[in-house]
Structure formats: structure tokens, C-alpha cells
Amino acid sequence: MRYVSAGAFRTAVRSIFDRRATHAVPARLSEPPDDWTRAWAALAENVPADTDLAAGYATAGQLWNPVLSGDVQSGTWDPTRHSWLGQ
């Protein structure tokens, strides 16, 4: 994963939701269903992600939730620290 600008990330998310027009941008990332455990583990073996679904969700939540909630308006995502910097 690369460093990500919070502004660019927020703009991209809003653009996708606006274009699809199926529902509003959520305020937080929904928890994955338990039946995703095996499929997630298989997918995560091919990328730099934890194969444990709960751990993967926790990391994804660190990226997504502050942007979705509006708590992070600016700054940069540091993929090695799993945190937003400079907001």
C-alpha cells in the first residue's frame, strides 16, 4: 500500500458513492460477516494483509473510519504505521 492523501481519498469515495447513487456514504466501515473468514484468508495470502479477518477489518477501519466519519479532513495515511499523519 502507498501513502494516501486524506483529501484525495475522501473525494474518491464520495465520487464513487455519488456516481452509483445506491446509498449514502456510510459513517463507518461495516463489519464483515463471519462467513468471509475463509475467503478473506485466501485473498490476504496474496497481498500484504493479515490473514485473520478481525485483524484485517481492524486495519481497514483505521484507514476508512476516520475519513468516513469526517474526523480526518487532511493528512496522509502511513501504511507502515497504520495511522493518519498530519491531520
TAJO-V228453 format. One record per pair of residues at least 12 apart in sequence whose ideal C-beta (glycine too) atoms are under 6 Angstrom apart, sorted by the first residue. I is the first residue (numbers start at 1). J is the second residue. D is the distance in Angstrom with one decimal. If there is no record, write none. Layout:
i->I j->J d->D
i->I j->J d->D
This chain:
i->1 j->79 d->3.9
i->3 j->76 d->5.1
i->4 j->77 d->4.1
i->5 j->76 d->5.9
i->6 j->67 d->5.9
i->6 j->72 d->5.0
i->6 j->74 d->5.4
i->6 j->75 d->4.8
i->9 j->67 d->5.6
i->10 j->67 d->5.3
i->26 j->68 d->5.9
i->27 j->68 d->5.7
i->27 j->69 d->5.4
i->28 j->65 d->4.8
i->28 j->68 d->5.6
i->29 j->60 d->6.0
i->29 j->61 d->5.3
i->29 j->64 d->4.4
i->29 j->65 d->5.7
i->32 j->57 d->5.7
i->36 j->53 d->5.9
i->37 j->53 d->4.8
i->40 j->53 d->4.6
i->59 j->82 d->5.7
i->62 j->82 d->5.0
i->63 j->77 d->5.8
i->66 j->84 d->5.9
i->72 j->84 d->4.9
i->72 j->87 d->4.8
i->74 j->87 d->5.5
i->75 j->87 d->3.4
